[in-house]
Amino acid sequence: MSLRHLELLAGVGLCLLATSLRAEPPKLDYQISANHVFLLNIADSGEHLVAVGERGVVMIADERSREWRSVRSDTTRTLSGVAFASADIGVAVGHGGTLIRTEDGGSHWTSVETEANGDSLLGVAALGEGRMAAWGAFGLYLLSKDNGVSWERLPVLDNDFDRHISQVTVLAGGDCLMVGESGTLARSRDHGETWQAMHSPYAGSLFGALQLKNGDLLVYGMRGNLWLSSNDGQTWTKRDTATTFAFNGAVQLKSGRVLAFGNSGLLLASDDQGRSFKPQPSTHTSLAKALQLADGQLLTVGDRGVTPLGTNVTERQE
């Protein structure tokens, strides 16, 4: 998968949304290398690392050996999101309303029927207490209360809401935060059941959100937009990023360092809780998601599959 392809996804967002009209290709029956496949998301089940991406590919690795193997899922649609409610139970979502579920940590997957009506799903999250949320194109929002066995389609903000949803994340206090197209920013105080609009600092597409260890909120998206709030989202301050590339993701490391990353090798770091960001050496690949493991290793996924980043990136600079 080319770098140009990931750039066209514009932060793993809008270009994932169109439902493919072409016939699905036949399922592959050979092993795929973890660094020769286009991947969009990665999750830690507690026992396994699971990454998902193009053509329904699921990559799985034991947390100790970290030797990746490809798993055949129940679809050949591009998978854009994966999340685990426990070490065994997980859900992956993707193009064409695809939603698949595993009960053995990712080794086997089965399709689950939903009310997606063919619209693409962009992400999924475990909200706790058996609840899982999945979201995507044109206001598509699904909620499960039984660890992904069944799903209900719910409205967001109002019945006319049709913006593409980019991410739902669980905050430290138990609330959920949603970001998306056209500056969509909303909060749920009832575990994803209903949503209330928040003041948004940006009218363009937001691709993600991160709550820092000190409680501050960071939202990011198109054209280098990165905003910080220190008062629970009441007001926002734009951070200087010196780029117009899209930010696809952000992560705060165990060291306290905050990384924001995106297309064309874009990587910025903050060592002052998001107050300022400095450019880092290019990753030479477009990144979609990042995950730091218990031993401190930082794994990323993108247009070159699974890519570990070295200690020169993860170590905090004084």
QUISULPE-V776107 format. One record per backbone hydrogen bond with DSSP energy under -1.0 kcal/mol. CO is the residue of the C=O (numbers start at 1). NH is the residue of the N-H. Records with the same first field share a line. If there is no record, write none. Layout:
CO=NH  NH
This chain:
2=6
3=7
4=8
7=10
9=13
13=16
14=17
33=36
34=306
38=54
41=52
43=50
47=63
48=45
49=61
50=43
51=59
52=40  41
53=79
54=57
57=53
58=71
59=51
60=69
61=49
62=66
69=60
71=58
78=95
81=93
83=91
88=105
89=85  86
90=102
91=83
92=100
93=80  81
94=121
95=98
98=94
99=112
100=92
101=110
102=90
110=101
116=119
120=137
123=135
125=133
128=131
130=147
131=127
132=144
133=125
134=142
135=122  123
136=165
137=140
140=136
141=154
142=134
143=152
144=132
152=143
156=158
158=161
163=139
164=181
167=179
169=177
171=174
175=171
176=188
177=169
178=186
179=166  167
180=206
181=184
184=180
185=198
186=178
187=196
188=176
196=187
204=183
205=222
208=220
210=218
212=215
216=212
217=229
218=210
219=227
220=207  208
221=247
222=225
225=221
226=239
227=219
228=237
229=217
231=234
237=228
245=224
246=263
249=261
251=259
253=256
257=253
258=270
259=251
260=268
261=248  249
262=287
263=266
265=283
266=262
267=280
268=260
269=278
270=258
272=275
278=269
286=303
289=301
291=299
293=296
297=293
298=309
299=291
300=307
301=288  289
302=39  305
305=302
307=300
310=313  314
311=315
